[in-house]
Structure formats: structure tokens, C-alpha cells
Amino acid sequence: MHSKASSWFKPNLLAKTFGIAFFVYLFFGFMLLPCLNTLTQIFTVKNADGVTDPLAVIRFFFAGNMPKYVWNSLKLALCLVLTVNIVGVSIVLLTEYFDIKGAKILRLGYMTTLIYSGVALVTGYLFLYDRDGILTTWLYDMFPNMDRNWFSGFNAVLFTMTFACTSNHALFLRNAIRSIDYNTVEAARNMGAKPFKVLMRVVFPTLIPTMFSLTVMTFITGLCAMSAPTLLGYDSINPEIVRLAGSSVADEAFPQARAALLSILLAMFTIILLTVLSNYERKGHYLSVSKTKAKLVKQKITNPVANVFAHIYAYVLFIIYMTPVVMIILFAFQNYPAIRSKTLSLSDFTLINFFGSQDYEFMTNRGKLKTRPDAISGLFANSDTVGGIRLSFVLSALAAALACVIVVVAVNYIFKNRSKKRSTVLEYSLLFPWLLPTILICYSYRTFFNSEEVWYVFHTNLYMRENVRFLIIMAYTVVKLPFALRMIKAAFYAIDEELEDAARNLGASGLVTFLRVKLPIVLPSVLAVFALNFNALFTEYDMSATFHSSYGKTYAMVIQNMCAEEGRDGYNVNASGRRCASTVFIMLVSGLILYLVYGVGARDLADRLALKEKRRKRREKIVARLRGASEKAAA
């Protein structure tokens, strides 16, 4: 009896039991049940007589404008798959595969979307191309007959999101190309294959696994787009769902059920795409990426005409990527009159957009001069922006870290039990949020947990007051699980099984082997996923709009609100300046995190030891010089 009882308290068994219970709780409690509740809303609506009418929402769908929102979102997603892949593949080829002059500078420009995204990026483009934007104002001065509202609707959304969604190509497709064995490229060239044929027959087949993941992410991003359609005036599904979620029966017919139906339609489109791609992937229509045996050498474009066009195309893309960044940085240090008139001048240089505040004087409708104290305030002198920064930083960091921890533990379990069905069940459970649009998950949370009837959260209303912050963290975490799983799982394939066998033969337990052998190998990839997730969540707008409340006012919502209310009744005057300063701040935070991950965290053990030795020698050299100087002074 004693041996049976003690066996239940073994650390491994306790950890395994806790892990299984946690994953079951996470899947059923925060993935499956809230979404099933949303589905039931569609068929439980009541008509004017108070009788349940299961088909009322369906009839309303075909009779109203709802098909327009569905088609607009589907059209945007399909077009983005085409445009983002074209631009994303081309920027990687131009900087990593072809020999293009200034490739290092071009790469930095193409990667600017890594350091600012979401509502910050869209507002940056609006700052340039809106009816009162910088470039629109300059163009209007040259061409007075042009339409100042040219940057709106579908074309504006497609243009903005095409260049906003290439960040994953710049990272993961770049790594895939750099891992190509140059011996295969050289062998094809020695057999007389032309450069274009080598690219199509040798290079591209090795990139198809990565392209699958990127295509799925791009399609889902376009289908579930929120910030760009909202700010650029394009009628798509997500903005309509958020609008309906905040509506009531007194305003229009069964808004909650209509929002649920639109969410389910989004999920159906996503599931169909994933099914098609998964079936194609299982058929093995691609070559596996080879382990690098020879470093890839950049290929020269021998045709002079093609070479010129490639350089022109590369630098045109560079200008498109860099113009918003440069203009926002410049105007972040201009005063309010300069920003309002869209003029640059050294005499208007100021730090008021970042620090401090000023009074604002304006003329009333009756012609009286009025002063509004401290109406012009900087980013770090405004309580709303400071509160939004603090809240978004904490929520994003917690969610990004939690997603990485969950996935690392889960992937380690999947690889240890890869031949068992439970590992497959676990993997598909973590991929389940990928089948559902972000807005469906958030809307389900908002409606399901907005009561005290849910027993497994201790009958607590998670949408009330400060509790909404926990709900945001859970939504952030669940939404980022599939992306983290795909990327971290790929990193686990790089672990040599012989290392694990050697550790086991030396008597190391499974936990020690994981912490001492596996984790250091996959840590750079884990940190990379954490950085990407944090940067995406820090300025995230879609989920923030769904959960929007005074207690869950994230940084993206603060930026959006202060721009919408700029100058109203003499308040919030300097919103455009604060918006530029906010974007610069976001770039600095995101850039610092990416540097710590890719600049410092990505170094292997040999590089770290060499750098440590170099710093030690430099320190000893400085100490020796100081000691020699002090001895001379003493003599």
C-alpha cells in the first residue's frame, strides 16, 4: 500500500497529471465551450412574438447587406495572398539570393514592419496619404484637381496590408533561403541550367513548406483584418462584428446573433483553406529543406536589362517601406502648427510631442480668444497614453510568455510521444484557434464570460471591471498558440536525437534532459517567437476593439481614440504629434526587443564565449592602463 501511495507523489507523475488537466481546462474552457455558445446564439433568436425562430438570422442574411461584408473580406484575403507573397518573396530574393547593391540597407528598410505594426502602421500610412496627409497635401499643391480622398476603400487597405504583412516573409522565408545547400545550386548550374530555371526547380521547392505556413497566416490576416478596414473605410466582416457586438435589440434586429453568424462564416472559410493546404502538404508535393553543407552564395543577374530593372524594383520597394517611417520620425519633433500645416522646419523643432505640456489658445465662434491649459501634451505627459502603454506592455508580455511556455512544454511532450494518438490530439488542440478567426474567439469570450453563470471560472464575470484584463490575456494567449506551435515545433526538428540518448545514458532524467539539452537548442527560436508575439500584441487593435472598456483600454485604442477626438472643443489638441511620438516609441521598444532576441539571443554558444572572452581582454586592458596611469601619477 505504501509503494502505491508514494507512486502518486512522484514529481514526473504529478507534472504529467497537472499538464493534462491544464490542457483539458484550456481547450474546453477557453476554446471550445465559448465558441459553441456563439454558435447556439444563431439558432435561439426570438421573433417579435417572442417565439424562437432558428432561421430568422439566415433569412436576414440573404435579405440584408451581410453578404457584402463577407465578399469584401474574402476578396481582401484572396488578393492579399497574391500580393503579400509576391512582395514578400521578392524582398527576400533581392536581399538574400540575388547580388543587389546595397542589400544590407534594403534589408533594414524591408524589415521596418517588424518594429511597428497594427494600428500604429495604419495611422502612419494615413499620416502620409489621408486627405490631409503629408504626401496628399504636397500632391494637391502640384495637382489641384486631384481627389484628396483617393486613399480610402479597398485599394488603400490592400496597399497598406500588402506591405504590412511581409514581416513574416522577411524573417522565416529568409531563414529558409539561407539554409539552402549551395552545392545543389552549383550542381544545377554546372549541368547547364539557367539562373531562372535553378530558381524555379531547385530553390523554390525547398521553400514550399515555409510558404504553406506564410500563406495560411496571410489569408487569415486578410480575412480577419480590423484596423486597416476600420481606419480606411472598407466594409468588411470584423468591423461589422464589433459594431454589432456593441449594439442592442432596440437599435436593430438581433445584432448579437448576426455578429455570431458572421463569426461562424469567417471560421468556415478558414477551416476550408486549412483543409485544402493540409491535404496538399500530406501528399508531399515539395522537397524537404536540406541541412546547410555549403553557405549560399548570392547569384549575379547576368542579363544587364534584368539587373537594372531588379535594382529599380528593389529601391522603389525600399522607398515605399521607408517613407512612412522617415516622415513620422521627422514630424514627431515638429510643433503643433507645423504638423497641422504639414511643413518641416528646423525652427519648429520641439520635444513637446514626447515630454511636457503647453497651453492652447484658440478663437471661439464668437471671436473671443480662449486658453485651454495644458491642452497640448506630450506622450509621457498624457495620462491616457501612459496608462495605455503600461497596460499593453504588461498584458502583451504575459500573454506572449504564457503562449511560449505552453507550446514548449506541449511540443516536448509531442516529440516524446510522437507515435501515440494523444500527441496528435494535443497538437490539433493547440492548432484549433487557427481554425477560428480572432474576432470569433474574442466575441465568444465577450458574450460567454459576461455573466456569473460559468462555473469553471468560479461564477465570476470576466468582462466586468478589471476582470476584462484577464480575459484579454487569455484571448491574446489562445490566439498566438498556433503560430508559436508551428514555429517552435520546427525548431525541435533541429535537435539531434543522439544528444538526448547520450543524456539518458548518463542517467539524466527527462526534466534535466529537457532543461540542459533541448531548451538551450530551441531557445533562440522561442525568444524569436516571443518577440514577434509581443510586438504584434503591444499595438494590437482587433481584440482590443472587441474588449474595449475603460478598464481594458490598451495602447492601440488610446491611439485610435485620441486621433478621432483631436481638437474637439479645444481638448486633445496635439493628438497627431502624440501619434507620431507614439509610433517612434513603438519602433524603439520593438526594435530593442528584436535586437535582444536576434542580435544577442540568436548567437550560438561559441559566439557567446568568444564575445565574453573579448570583453574580458578589453576590460583587463583598460584596467592595466588605469593602473599604469595611477602609478605614474604617484611617482
N, C-alpha and C positions, 0 to 999 in steps of 0.2 A: 504494500500500500504506500509506503514511504517513497519508493522509487517512482511509482506512477504519479504521485502528487508533485514530487520535485521536478518531474519532466515537464510539467506545465509552466514552470517558472524559469525555464532556460531562456537566456536573452534572445537567441535566434528565433525560438518559437513565439515568444512574446512580440518581437518586432514583426514577424510574419503575420501574426493574428491581427495586430494593430493596423498594419498596412492594408490587409484585405478589407477590414472593417471600414477604414478611412476611404478607400477607393469605392466601395459599395455605397457609402454615405454620400460621397461626392457625385457619383454618377446618377444615382436615383434622386438624391435630394436637390441637386443644383443643375442637372442637365435634363433628365427625363421627365420628372413629375411637373415642373413648371411649364415645360413645352406642351405636355399632354393637356394641361389645364387651358392653355391658349387654344388648342385645337377644339376643345369642347365648347368654348365660347361661341364658335361659329354656328353651332347647331342648337344652341339653347336660347337664342334670342326670342323675344315675345313681340307679337304684333300689337296694334292699337287696342285690341280687345283683351290683352293680357294672356293670350294663348300662345304657347310655344310653337314657333314656326321654323323648322330646321332648314328650309330652303330660302328663307327671306333674304339672307345675305347673298346667296348665289344669284337670285333674281336681280337684286340691286346691283351686283357686279356687272352683269351684262347690260343693264339698262342705264347705268351711270357712266362716269368718267374714269372709273377704276382701270379698265383695260389700257387706257392711255398711259397711266403710271407704270404699268407692267411692261408695256412695249418700250417705253423710254429707257427703263433700267436695263432691259435685255439688250437693246440696241447699244447702249453705252458700254456694257460689259463685253459684248462681242467685238466692238470696234477697238476697245482698249487692249484686248488680247492681241489683236493685229498690230496696233501702233506701238504699244509698250514693248512687245517682243522685237519689233523691227528696230526701234531706237535703242532698247537695252542690249540686244546682240551687237548692234553696230558700235556702240560706245566701248564695249568690251573688246571687240576685234580691233578697233582703232588704237586702243591703248595697250593691248596685251599680245595681239597676234601679228599685226602689221607694223612695219617700221615707219612710224609717223613722227615727224619732227615736233618736239615739244610735248611728247606723250605724257610726261610727268605732270606738266602744268594742266594739260587737258584732263587727266585723271582726277586731279583735285577739283576742277570745275564740275565734272560729271558727278562727283560724289557729294556735292553740296546738299542734295536732297536727303542725305543721311543725317545732317545736323539741323535741318528744320523741315517739318512736315505738317500734315493736317491743316488745321485752321490757320496756323501761322504762315504756311506756304501759300494757301489760297489768298489770304489777305495781302501777302506780299505781291502776288500777281495782280490783285485788284489795285494795289497802290500804284502799279505801273499802267495798267490797261483799262481801269474803270473810266467812266465818263469824265471824271475829274482827275484821272491818274496822270502820272508824270509824262509818259510817252504819248498818251492820248492828247494831253494838253499841248505838247510840242507839235504833234502831227496836225492838230486842229489849227494851230497858228500858221502852219505852212499850207494846209488844205482846208479852208474854212467851210467847204461844202460837205465834208465828211460827216458820217453819223457818229456822234460821240458815244452812243450806246452799242457800238459794234462788238464789244467784248462781253457777251452775255449769251445765255442759252446753251444748246448742245455743243456748238463748236468751241465755245470758251471752256466748257467743262472738259471736253475731250482733249483740248490743247494742254490745259493745266494738269490734268491727271496723267497724261502721257509722259510728261517729264517728271511728275512727282512720284510715279510708281516704278521707276527704273533703279531704285536704290538696291533692291534685292539682286538684280542682274549685276550691278556694279560690285557686289560682294561675292555671291555664291557662284555665278557664272564665271566670274574672273578666277576664282579658285579652281573651278573645273578645267578651264583652259590652261592654267599654269601647271596642272597636274598631268597634262598630256605628255606621253612619252615621245620625245623629239625623234627618236630612232624610227618610229613609224612614219613620221612626216618625211624624214630624209630618205627612207626606203622607197616611198611612193614617188618622190621627186627623181630618184636615181632610175626608176623604171619608166621615166618619161612623162609622168603625169604633170599637167599644167597646174599652176597655183590654185585656180578656181576649182579644179577637179579634186585636188588634195583637200581643199577646204570642205567641199561637199561630201566626199567619200571617206575621208579619214578623220577630220576634226569634228564635224557636226554630229556623226553617230555617237561619239563619246559624250556629247553634251545633252543628249535626249533625256536621260534620267533627271538631270537638273532642270531642263526645260519643262518637264512634266509638272514638277512642283511649282515652278515660277508661273506657268500658265494657269494652274488652279488658283494660286494666290491672286493673280491679276484679275481673273474672271470674278472671283468672289469680291474683290475690292471694288470693281466696277459695278457689280450687281448691288452691292450694299453701300454705295457711295452716299455720303451725307453732307459733309462740309462744302464740297465744291458745288453740288446742285443747289444747296440752300443759299449760298452766298452769291452764286452766279445766275440764279433764276431759271433753273431747269426742273421741270416737274417729273420727279422720279419717285420710287416707292418709299424709300426711307424717310424723306421729309414729310411725306403724306402720313406715314405711320405715326411719327412723332406728333404731328398736328392732331390726328385723330385720338391719340392717347391722352392728350390734354383737353379734349372736347367732352361734351356731355350730351345726354339724350335730349335735353332742352334745346341744344344748338342744332343738332341734326340727327338723322335716323341711325340708331345703333352704331355709334362710332367705334366702340371697343371691339365689336365683332368684325367690323370692316378692317380695322387695324390687324386683327388676328388673321383674317383671311389673306391679306397682303403679305403678312409674315410667312404664312404657310406656303404661299406661292413662291416666295423667294427660296424657301427651303427646298421645294420641289426642283427648281431649276438647278440649284447647287448639287443636289443628290444625283440628278441625271448626268451632269458633267463629270462628277467624280466616278460614277459607274462606268462611263464610256472610257475615261482615261485609265482607270484601274484595269479594265479588261484588256485594253491595248498594251498596258505595261506588263501584264502577266503573260502575254503572248511572246514577249521577248523580242520586240522589233528594234532593238538597239544593242550596242556593244557596251560592255562594262568599262568603266574608266580604269585605265591601266595605272599601276604604280609607277611613279616617275623614275626612269632609269637614266635619262639624259634630259637636261634642262632645255626647255623650249626656247629656240632661237627665233627672234622676230623675223618675219618674212618681208622682203622688199617687194614693192609693187613695181614690176619691171616695165609695164606699159606707162609711158610718160603722161599720156592724157588721163588715164585712170588714176595715176598718182596725184595729179593736180586736183582732180575732182574729189578724191578721198581727203586731201588736206583741206579743201574748201568746205566740204561737208563737215569735217571734224571741228573746224573753228566756228562754223555757223552754229552748230550744236553748243559749243563752248559759250558763245555769246548769249544764246537763249538761256542756258543754265545760270550764267554768272550775272546777267543784267539785273535781275531782281535782288540778288544778294548785295551787289555793289551799291545800287541805289538805296536800298533800305539802310545799309550801314552809313552812307553819307547823310541821308536825311535824319537819321537818329541823332545827329549832332547839330541839327538846324533848329532855329526857334520857331514858334508857332506861326508868325506871319510868313516865313519862308516856306514852311510845309504847306500852308494854305494856298500860296501862290505858285507852288511847285518850282521854286527857283533856288539855286545853290549859290552861296556866297560865303567867303571866309569871315566877313563881318557879322554874319548871322550865326556863327559857331556858338554852341552852348551845351551845357550838361544838364539842363533843366529837364530833359526827357528822361533822365536817369535818376537824378537826385534833386531834392528841394522842391519848392513851390513858389508861385508868383500870383499876384492879384491880376484879375482880368477886368479891363474897362471896356464897356460897350454902350452903344446908344439904344435906348428903348424906343418903342413905337411912337412915343410922344416927344421924342427928340431930347430926352434928358440923358445925361451921362451917368452911368451907374457902374459901380465897382463891386465885383464878386471876389471876396477874399479867398486866396489860395485855390482859385478855380483851375489854374494851370499847375498841375502837379506832375512830378516825375514818377518813374516806375517804382522806385523803392520808397517813395514818399506817399504813395497812394495805398490806403488800407485794403481796397478791393484786390488790387494786383498782388500785393504782398501776401494776402490771405490765400489767393488762388494759387500762387507759386508754392507756398508751404503745403497746402492740401494736395496738390497734384504731385509734388515731389514724394511725399510720404506714401500716398496711395499707389503711385506707379512703381516705386521701389519695392514695396511689399508684394505687390502682385507679380512683378517680373521675377523676383527672387523665389516666391512660392511656386510659380509655374516651373522654374528650372529645377527646384528641389524635387517636386513631384515627378517630373519627367525623368530625371536622372535615376531616381530610385526605381521607377517603373521600367525603364529601358534595361537597367541592370538585371531586373527580375525576368524580363522578356528574353534576354540573351541566355540567361542561365537555364531557362525552361522553354527554349525555342521549339522543341519537338512536342510540347504539350498544348492542348487546346486552351487551357486557361491563360497562357501567354498571348494567344491570338485574341481572346476575348478582351483582355486588358488593353491590348494595343488598339483595337477597334473602339473600345470605350473612350479612350483618350482622343481618338480621331473624331468622335461623334460630334463635337462642336463645329467641326469643319463642314458637316452636312447641313448645319443651320446658319443662317445669316446672323450677324452680330445683333441686328435690330430685333430679331425674333427672340434671342436669348434675353436681351435687356428688357424688352416689352413683357416677356413672360415673368421675369423677376419682378417687374414693377406691379403687375396685376396679381401675381400669385402670393407674393410676400407682403402685400399691402393689406394685411389683416392679421388677426390674432388666432386664426384657426389652424395654422400649420404647426402640428405637434412637435416635429423633429427639430424646430428652431425654438423650442420651449415657449410656444404661443406668443412669440414676440413679433411685433410689427416692424419688419426690417426696412420699410420705406418711410418710417416716421422719424423725424428729427435727426439726431446724429447717427442713428442706425443705418441710414442710407449709405454712409461711408463704408460700412462693412459689405453692404450689397454691391457697391461699386468695385471693391477689391475682389469679391468673388466673381463678378462679371468679367473684370479685367483678366483674372487668372484663367477662368474657363475658356475664354476666347483665345488666349495665347497658348493653350496646351497643344493643339495640333501642330502649329508652326514649330514650337520647341521640340516636339516629338520627332518630326521629320528631320530636323537639323541635328539634334543630339544623337539620334539613332544612327545617322550616317557617320558620326564621329566614332561611335562604338565599333563600327566595322574596321577601323584602323588599329584596333587592339589586337596584338598578336596573341593567339591562344596559348602559345608556348610560354609566354610570361606568366599567365595565370596558372598553368600546370606547374611551372617552376616554384611559384609561391606556395602552391598547395603541397608540393613535395617537401618544402622546407617547414611545413607544419603551420602555415599561416591560415587563420580562419577565413571564412567568406567575407566578414566585415573588414578584417585587416587587409585582405587582398584588394577589396574594393577601394579602401581609403589610400593604400600605399601604392598600388599598381595602376588600377583602372582610372581613378579620378584624376591623377596628375596628367594622364594622357589626353583625356577628353576635356580638361578644364579650360583650355583656350576656346574651344567651341562653345562650352557652356557660358563662359563670360561673354562671348560674342552674341549669343542668343539673348542673354540678359540685357546687354547694351542696346540691342535692336528693339527688344520689347519695351525697355524703359523709355527710350527716345520716342517710340510710337505712342506710348501711353501718356507721356508727360504733356503732349499737346493734343491728345485725343479729343475729338469733338462728338462723334456719333453717339457713343454711350453716354457721354456727359449730358447731351441734349435730352436723352430719354430719362435720365435720373435727375434732371435739373431741379434743384430746390435751393433754398437759402443755406441749407446745411451741407449740400453737396456741390457747391459752386466751384468747379475746377477752373484751372488756368485758361483753358480754351474758351469756356463760357464767359469768363471775365473779359477776354479779348474781344469776343463777339459782341457782348453787351455794350462795352464802352465805345465801340465803333458805331453801333446802331444809335446810341444816345448822344453822340458827340455834339456839344454846343447847345443842347436843348435847354432853353431858359437860362443860358449863361453858365450852366454847370458842365462838368466833364469836358472842358473846352479842348484840352490837349490830347484827346484820345488818339489821334493819328500819330503824334510824336511818341506817345507811350506805346503805341502798337509797334512802331519801328524799333524802339528801345527793347520791347519785349522780344521781338524776333532776334535781335542781336544777342540778348541774354540767352535765348533758347539755343542759338548757334554755339555760344560759348560752353554752355552746360553739356550739350550733346557732343560737341567736338572734344571736350575734355574726357568724357566717358569713353568715346570711341578710341581716343589716344591711349588711355589707360588699358583698354582691352586689346586693341590691335597693335599699339606701339610697344606697350610694356608686357601685357599679359600673353601676347602671341609668341614671345620669344621662347625658344626651347631651352632646356636645361644648360646646354653647352654655352649658348649665348649669354644666359644669365650669369653663369660662373665667370665667363670671360669679362663681362661688364663689371662684375663685382671685384675681380682682380685688378682691372684697370682703375677703378675708383680708389682701391686700396693704395696702389702705387702713386696715384696723383696726390692722395692725402699724405702719404709719407714724404713725398717730395716737398709739399707745402710746409709740413712740419719741420723738415730739415732746413728749409730756407729761413723760416721764422727763428729757429734755434740759432742758426748761424748769424742772423742779424742781431739777435739779442746778445750773443757772445761778443760780437764786435762792439756793440754799444757799451757793454760792461767793461771791455778792455779800454 
